[in-house]
Amino acid sequence: MHIQKTDSKKMDETLLHPFAIFQALISLFLLIILTKWLTKSVKNKNSPPSPPRRLPILGHLHQLGSLPHHNLHSMARKHGPLMLLHFGSVPTLIASSAAAAAEIMKTHDLSFADRPESRVSRRLLYDNKDVSVAPYGEYWRQLKSICVVQLLSNKRVQSFHSVRAEETAILVTKIGESSDQCVNLSQMFTQLTNDVVCRSAIGRKYGGDGEDGERFLAILRNFLEVLGTISIGDFVPCLSWIGRFNGFDGRVDRIAREVDEFLEGVIRERLENPLEQAGENFLDILLEIHRNNSIDRDSVKAIILDVFAAGTDTTATVLEWTMTELLRHPTILEKLQNEVREVMKDKHDITENDIEKMHFLKAVIKETLRFHIPIPLLVPRVAREDVKIMGYDISAGTMVMINAWAIGRDPASWDDPESFHPERFLNSSIDYKGLDFELIPFGAGRRGCPGTAFAMATNESVLANLVHKFDWKLPSQCDELDMSELPGVAIRRVVPLLAIGTQCK
């Protein structure tokens, strides 16, 4: 008891020491000043509207659902074209109008030229050494120049004409062999785009029958699946353990190893047999740049992965939804067939010069890109500095997501936006190349997709051949098409598209 009293007395003396009192007063004073400053800062900040039901820790993450572009569109209709949400601890600006997108990707493009951190992409893409998610800076500028000037220039895209023609001919032959029978167009489009991208990117096909083909398709499918998955640790760091607990982190590591082993095998094969399959492809060009010490081996592999990620599922998705809408609208299908057949007359093989005369064909594809944009939420950006957007204050570090799907269905930009109406583009100057923000399937500004011409060349060639050489109808048991969307990097159909193509005489 005596000891306890003595300790208590010593404690009282310590608390009453003049220096301790002085420290406490200073701390209290600083706390009051800091609180007032923070309160004033919050009051003075003109933030965009924020939806209610924000939860502790999770923020608005629980409101995204399996198809976030739909849910974010519904929120935007209530709260406006610019909203500030919180995904865990990450403030996130959602843009849902052409005007908002233009301010972000044109007026203040440099302020939003960076990408947010992602554990998954960092693991899969060699520490973010690809052009899509590399941090903005000198390295990214070098990669973008390589892609624009050497890999995906108009001249280079034209050089792959024979690849597109040959793979399209294989598709036509397969459908012709099943004439008047039901074919799985979804599966065929996936195979075709994989083959076109493989031949263009690495010089040979890997997606056919056999063990190698099945292994490649499994690796690519797994890669795309995890690449489009949100890691909760990116938004709620205190929950990053969940990925280790449920096996997700281990799965990402395994897929990263499988992808690297595959690409290393492709590179070794190419280096050991340099004369095999002569003709430049993306890998040839990148290895030559690597030999000049401009980029390292991981950069070569990361760029090749970008080509697969951007060029396979997305192109197949556009073809799948285009044919879906044509089968739903027989009048539009007939109008398109009449145009293509009028241009071709008695010719059999469609050239790129022929396609340039097919204005309604181009309108149909543009309408598909508006109505069924393959990647509805563009690759996120992050604010590099404090900036004002449409009168609102946006803080540095804010993540930015552009809901291009919502923009494509915005009544402020489009008449009757919920209808598939290709004619809207016949007398319109609106294009998909990043200058018209009503239609931005490939993004815009510095971070816009450099592969637009490559993707569109395949879309136009395949569609022109399908409507030129076949008459199309739905299976007799199919009265109405299921239009449900499947979540993923690209938004495919839940139900594969089955159709009957009858070869024209």
C-alpha positions in Angstrom: 0.0 0.0 0.0 2.8 2.3 0.9 4.5 1.6 -2.4 1.4 2.4 -4.3 1.0 5.8 -2.6 4.6 6.6 -3.3 4.1 5.7 -7.0 1.0 7.8 -7.1 2.8 10.8 -5.6 5.6 10.5 -8.1 3.1 10.4 -10.9 1.4 13.5 -9.6 4.7 15.3 -9.4 5.5 14.4 -13.0 2.1 15.6 -14.2 2.5 18.9 -12.4 6.0 19.5 -13.7 6.0 22.9 -15.4 7.6 21.5 -18.6 5.0 18.7 -18.8 2.2 21.3 -18.4 3.8 23.4 -21.1 4.0 20.5 -23.5 0.4 19.6 -23.0 -0.7 23.2 -23.6 1.3 23.4 -26.8 -0.1 20.0 -28.0 -3.6 21.2 -27.3 -3.0 24.5 -29.1 -1.6 22.7 -32.2 -4.5 20.2 -32.1 -7.1 23.1 -32.1 -5.3 24.9 -34.9 -5.0 21.7 -37.0 -8.7 20.9 -36.4 -9.8 24.3 -37.5 -7.5 24.2 -40.6 -8.9 20.8 -41.6 -12.5 21.9 -41.0 -11.9 25.1 -43.0 -10.2 23.1 -45.8 -13.2 20.7 -46.0 -15.7 23.6 -46.0 -13.8 25.5 -48.7 -13.4 22.4 -50.9 -16.1 22.2 -53.6 -16.3 18.5 -54.1 -18.6 16.7 -56.6 -21.8 15.2 -55.3 -21.3 11.9 -53.5 -24.0 9.1 -53.3 -25.3 8.1 -49.9 -24.8 4.7 -48.2 -21.1 5.1 -47.8 -19.9 2.4 -45.4 -17.0 2.5 -43.0 -13.9 0.9 -44.4 -15.5 -0.2 -47.7 -16.9 3.2 -48.7 -19.1 2.7 -51.9 -17.5 -0.5 -53.0 -20.6 -2.5 -52.0 -22.7 -0.5 -54.5 -20.7 -1.5 -57.6 -22.2 -4.9 -58.2 -21.1 -7.4 -60.8 -21.7 -5.0 -63.7 -20.4 -1.7 -62.3 -21.1 0.3 -65.5 -24.8 -0.2 -65.0 -24.9 0.7 -61.3 -22.6 3.8 -61.8 -24.9 4.9 -64.6 -27.9 4.7 -62.4 -26.1 6.7 -59.7 -25.1 9.3 -62.3 -28.7 9.8 -63.3 -29.5 10.8 -59.7 -26.3 12.7 -58.8 -25.0 14.1 -62.1 -22.2 13.5 -64.6 -19.4 13.9 -62.1 -19.6 12.0 -58.8 -17.1 11.5 -56.0 -17.2 8.0 -54.6 -14.9 6.3 -52.2 -13.6 2.8 -53.0 -12.3 1.9 -49.6 -9.8 4.7 -48.8 -9.4 5.7 -52.4 -11.4 8.8 -53.5 -12.7 8.0 -57.0 -14.1 10.5 -59.5 -16.8 9.0 -61.9 -17.3 10.8 -65.2 -20.5 9.9 -67.1 -20.9 12.6 -69.8 -19.0 13.7 -72.9 -18.3 17.1 -71.4 -16.8 15.6 -68.3 -14.7 13.2 -70.3 -13.4 16.0 -72.5 -12.3 18.0 -69.5 -10.4 15.0 -68.1 -8.9 13.6 -71.3 -8.4 16.8 -73.3 -8.5 20.0 -71.2 -6.6 18.5 -68.3 -5.1 15.5 -70.0 -1.7 16.0 -68.5 -3.1 16.3 -65.0 -4.7 12.9 -65.4 -1.9 11.1 -67.3 -1.0 8.7 -64.6 -2.4 5.3 -63.6 -3.5 4.1 -60.1 -1.5 1.4 -58.4 -2.7 -2.1 -58.9 -1.1 -5.2 -57.3 -2.5 -7.5 -59.9 -1.2 -5.5 -62.9 2.2 -5.0 -61.3 2.6 -8.7 -60.8 1.2 -9.8 -64.2 2.8 -7.0 -66.3 6.4 -7.2 -65.1 6.3 -4.4 -62.6 4.1 -2.3 -64.9 6.5 -2.3 -67.8 3.8 -2.3 -70.4 2.4 0.8 -72.2 -1.1 0.5 -70.8 -0.4 1.0 -67.0 3.2 2.2 -66.9 3.5 5.3 -64.8 3.6 8.5 -66.8 7.1 9.6 -67.5 10.1 9.1 -69.9 9.8 5.3 -69.9 6.1 5.4 -70.8 6.8 8.0 -73.5 9.4 5.7 -75.0 7.0 2.7 -75.0 4.2 4.8 -76.5 6.5 6.0 -79.3 7.5 2.4 -80.1 3.8 1.3 -80.3 2.6 4.3 -82.4 5.6 4.5 -84.8 6.9 1.0 -85.1 4.2 -1.5 -84.1 0.8 0.0 -84.9 1.4 2.7 -87.5 -1.1 2.7 -90.5 1.6 1.2 -92.7 2.3 -1.6 -90.2 -1.4 -2.4 -89.9 -1.8 -2.6 -93.6 1.2 -5.0 -93.7 -1.0 -7.5 -91.8 -3.7 -7.5 -94.4 -2.8 -11.0 -95.6 -3.0 -12.3 -92.0 -6.5 -10.8 -91.6 -7.6 -12.1 -95.1 -6.3 -15.6 -94.5 -7.9 -16.0 -91.0 -11.1 -14.5 -92.3 -11.1 -17.0 -95.2 -10.7 -19.9 -92.7 -13.7 -18.6 -90.7 -15.8 -18.4 -93.9 -14.8 -21.9 -94.9 -15.8 -23.3 -91.4 -19.2 -21.6 -91.6 -19.6 -22.7 -95.2 -18.9 -26.3 -94.2 -21.8 -26.0 -91.7 -24.1 -24.2 -94.2 -27.7 -24.2 -93.0 -26.6 -25.6 -89.6 -26.3 -23.8 -86.3 -22.8 -22.4 -85.6 -21.3 -20.9 -82.4 -20.3 -17.5 -83.6 -19.0 -16.4 -80.2 -16.5 -19.3 -80.2 -15.5 -18.7 -83.8 -14.9 -15.0 -83.2 -12.7 -15.8 -80.2 -10.7 -18.3 -82.3 -10.3 -15.8 -85.2 -9.1 -12.9 -83.1 -6.7 -15.1 -81.1 -5.2 -16.3 -84.4 -4.9 -12.9 -86.0 -3.3 -11.4 -82.8 -1.0 -14.4 -82.4 0.3 -14.3 -86.0 0.7 -10.5 -85.9 2.3 -10.4 -82.4 4.5 -13.5 -82.3 4.6 -14.9 -85.8 2.6 -18.0 -85.5 -0.7 -19.4 -84.2 -0.9 -21.0 -80.7 -4.7 -21.3 -80.3 -5.6 -24.2 -82.5 -6.3 -27.8 -81.7 -3.8 -29.9 -79.8 -2.0 -29.7 -76.4 -0.1 -26.4 -77.2 -3.2 -24.7 -78.4 -5.3 -25.7 -75.4 -2.5 -24.6 -73.0 -2.2 -21.2 -74.7 -5.9 -20.6 -74.6 -6.1 -21.6 -70.9 -3.2 -19.3 -70.0 -4.7 -16.4 -72.0 -8.1 -17.0 -70.5 -6.8 -17.1 -66.9 -4.6 -14.0 -67.5 -7.5 -11.9 -68.8 -9.7 -13.1 -66.0 -7.4 -12.1 -63.1 -6.3 -8.9 -64.9 -9.9 -7.7 -64.7 -10.3 -8.6 -61.0 -10.3 -6.0 -58.3 -7.9 -6.7 -55.4 -9.5 -5.5 -52.2 -6.0 -4.6 -50.8 -5.6 -1.8 -53.4 -8.6 0.0 -51.9 -8.6 -1.2 -48.3 -5.0 -1.9 -47.3 -6.0 -3.3 -43.9 -7.8 -6.1 -45.8 -5.0 -7.0 -48.1 -4.6 -10.3 -46.1 -7.8 -11.5 -47.7 -6.0 -12.2 -51.0 -3.5 -14.4 -49.2 -6.2 -16.1 -47.1 -8.6 -17.0 -50.0 -5.9 -18.0 -52.4 -6.3 -15.1 -54.9 -2.7 -13.9 -54.4 -1.4 -17.4 -55.0 -3.4 -17.7 -58.1 -2.1 -14.4 -59.5 1.5 -15.6 -58.8 0.8 -18.9 -60.5 -0.7 -17.3 -63.6 2.2 -14.8 -63.8 4.7 -17.7 -63.8 2.7 -19.6 -66.5 2.6 -16.5 -68.7 6.3 -15.8 -68.2 7.2 -19.4 -69.0 5.1 -19.3 -72.2 6.6 -16.0 -73.4 10.1 -17.1 -72.6 9.5 -20.2 -74.7 8.2 -18.1 -77.6 11.2 -15.8 -77.4 13.7 -18.7 -77.2 12.1 -20.3 -80.2 12.2 -17.1 -82.1 15.9 -16.5 -81.3 16.9 -20.1 -82.1 15.0 -20.1 -85.5 15.3 -16.5 -86.8 14.7 -17.5 -90.4 11.6 -19.5 -89.6 8.3 -17.9 -90.6 10.1 -15.0 -92.1 8.3 -11.6 -92.0 8.3 -9.0 -89.3 5.8 -9.3 -86.5 5.6 -7.3 -83.2 8.0 -9.7 -81.5 10.6 -9.4 -84.3 10.5 -5.6 -84.0 10.7 -5.6 -80.2 13.6 -8.0 -80.1 15.5 -5.8 -82.5 14.9 -2.8 -80.2 16.0 -5.0 -77.2 19.2 -5.9 -79.0 19.9 -2.2 -79.3 19.6 -1.9 -75.5 16.6 0.4 -75.7 14.3 -1.8 -73.7 14.9 -4.9 -71.5 13.5 -8.4 -72.0 10.7 -7.9 -69.5 9.5 -4.8 -71.4 9.3 -6.9 -74.6 7.1 -9.5 -72.8 5.0 -6.8 -71.1 4.2 -5.1 -74.5 3.3 -8.5 -76.1 0.9 -9.1 -73.2 -0.7 -5.6 -73.9 -1.3 -6.7 -77.4 -3.1 -9.9 -76.3 -5.1 -8.1 -73.6 -6.2 -5.3 -75.9 -6.6 -7.2 -79.2 -8.3 -10.6 -78.5 -11.3 -10.4 -76.2 -12.2 -6.8 -77.2 -12.3 -7.5 -80.9 -14.2 -10.7 -80.5 -16.7 -8.8 -78.3 -17.4 -6.1 -81.0 -18.0 -8.8 -83.6 -20.2 -10.8 -81.3 -22.5 -7.8 -80.3 -22.6 -6.5 -83.9 -23.9 -9.8 -85.2 -26.3 -10.0 -82.2 -27.8 -6.7 -83.2 -28.0 -7.5 -86.9 -29.9 -10.8 -86.1 -32.2 -8.8 -83.8 -32.8 -6.3 -86.6 -33.3 -8.1 -89.9 -34.0 -4.8 -91.8 -30.6 -3.4 -90.8 -29.0 -6.7 -91.7 -30.6 -6.6 -95.2 -29.6 -3.0 -95.7 -26.0 -3.8 -94.8 -26.0 -6.9 -97.1 -27.3 -4.8 -100.0 -24.6 -2.2 -99.6 -21.7 -4.8 -99.4 -23.0 -6.8 -102.3 -23.6 -3.7 -104.4 -20.0 -2.6 -103.8 -18.7 -6.1 -104.6 -20.9 -6.9 -107.5 -19.4 -10.1 -109.0 -16.1 -9.9 -107.1 -15.3 -12.6 -104.5 -12.4 -11.3 -102.4 -13.0 -8.1 -100.4 -10.2 -5.6 -100.3 -9.6 -2.7 -98.0 -10.3 -0.4 -100.9 -13.7 -2.0 -101.2 -14.4 -1.5 -97.4 -13.7 2.2 -97.7 -16.8 2.4 -99.9 -19.0 0.6 -97.4 -20.3 3.6 -95.4 -23.2 1.8 -93.8 -20.8 -1.0 -92.7 -18.8 1.6 -90.8 -21.9 3.1 -89.3 -23.1 -0.3 -88.1 -19.7 -0.9 -86.3 -19.8 2.6 -84.8 -23.2 2.0 -83.5 -22.1 -1.2 -81.9 -19.2 0.6 -80.2 -21.7 3.2 -78.9 -24.3 0.7 -77.8 -22.1 -2.2 -76.7 -18.7 -0.7 -75.9 -16.4 -3.6 -75.2 -14.7 -2.1 -72.2 -17.4 0.1 -70.6 -15.2 1.6 -67.8 -12.1 2.9 -69.4 -8.7 2.0 -67.8 -8.6 4.2 -64.7 -6.4 7.3 -64.4 -5.2 9.2 -61.3 -4.9 12.9 -60.7 -1.2 13.9 -60.6 -2.0 17.3 -59.0 -4.9 19.3 -57.6 -7.2 20.3 -60.5 -10.6 21.9 -61.0 -13.1 19.9 -63.2 -16.4 21.4 -64.2 -16.1 23.8 -61.3 -15.3 21.1 -58.8 -12.1 20.7 -56.8 -10.3 17.4 -57.4 -7.4 16.5 -55.2 -4.1 15.0 -56.3 -4.2 11.2 -55.9 -7.9 10.9 -56.8 -8.6 7.9 -59.0 -10.7 8.7 -62.1 -13.0 6.3 -63.9 -14.8 7.2 -67.2 -18.0 5.4 -67.8 -17.9 5.3 -71.6 -20.9 3.0 -71.6 -23.0 5.6 -69.8 -21.7 8.3 -72.3 -22.8 6.1 -75.2 -26.4 6.1 -73.8 -26.6 9.7 -72.7 -29.7 11.5 -74.0 -27.7 14.8 -73.9 -25.4 13.4 -76.7 -27.7 11.0 -78.6 -31.2 10.9 -79.9 -33.1 7.8 -78.8 -29.9 6.4 -77.2 -31.5 3.1 -76.1 -32.2 2.0 -79.7 -29.7 0.4 -82.1 -29.8 2.8 -85.0 -26.7 2.9 -87.3 -28.2 5.5 -89.6 -27.4 8.1 -86.9 -23.7 8.0 -88.1 -24.4 8.3 -91.9 -24.5 12.1 -91.8 -22.4 12.6 -88.7 -18.8 13.6 -88.3 -18.6 11.8 -84.9 -15.8 9.2 -85.0 -14.1 6.8 -82.5 -10.6 8.1 -82.8 -10.6 10.1 -79.6 -11.6 13.6 -80.8 -15.3 13.2 -80.3 -16.0 12.5 -76.6 -19.5 11.2 -77.2 -17.9 8.0 -78.6 -14.6 7.0 -76.9 -14.4 3.1 -77.0 -10.6 3.4 -77.4 -10.1 6.3 -74.9 -8.5 9.6 -75.8 -5.6 11.9 -75.1 -2.1 10.7 -74.1 -3.5 7.5 -72.7 -5.7 6.6 -75.7 -5.3 3.1 -77.1 -2.6 3.1 -79.9 -4.2 -0.1 -81.5 -7.4 1.5 -82.8 -6.6 1.0 -86.5 -5.4 -2.6 -85.9 -8.7 -3.6 -84.2 -11.0 -1.8 -86.6 -9.3 -3.4 -89.7 -10.2 -6.8 -88.3 -13.8 -5.8 -87.3 -14.5 -4.4 -90.8 -13.0 -7.2 -92.8 -14.7 -10.0 -90.8 -18.1 -8.3 -90.8 -18.0 -7.4 -94.5 -17.2 -11.1 -95.4 -19.9 -12.5 -93.2 -22.7 -10.5 -94.7 -21.3 -10.7 -98.2 -21.0 -14.5 -98.3 -23.9 -15.7 -96.1 -27.6 -15.0 -95.4 -28.2 -15.1 -91.6 -31.0 -16.1 -89.3 -31.5 -17.3 -85.7 -32.2 -20.9 -84.9 -35.9 -21.8 -85.2 -36.1 -22.5 -81.4 -34.7 -19.0 -80.6 -37.5 -16.5 -80.6 -35.6 -13.8 -78.8 -31.9 -13.4 -78.0 -30.7 -13.3 -74.4 -28.9 -9.9 -74.1 -27.4 -10.6 -70.6 -23.8 -9.4 -70.2 -20.9 -11.4 -68.7 -18.6 -9.5 -66.4 -14.9 -9.4 -67.4 -12.2 -7.2 -69.0 -14.4 -7.1 -72.0 -18.2 -7.4 -71.7 -19.1 -10.6 -73.6 -22.5 -12.2 -73.9 -23.5 -14.6 -71.1 -25.1 -16.9 -73.6 -22.9 -17.7 -76.7 -24.3 -16.4 -80.0 -25.7 -19.2 -82.1 -26.9 -18.5 -85.7 -27.4 -20.2 -89.0 -25.5 -19.0 -92.1 -26.7 -20.0 -95.5 -24.0 -19.7 -98.2 -24.9 -17.4 -101.0 -24.8 -18.8 -104.5 
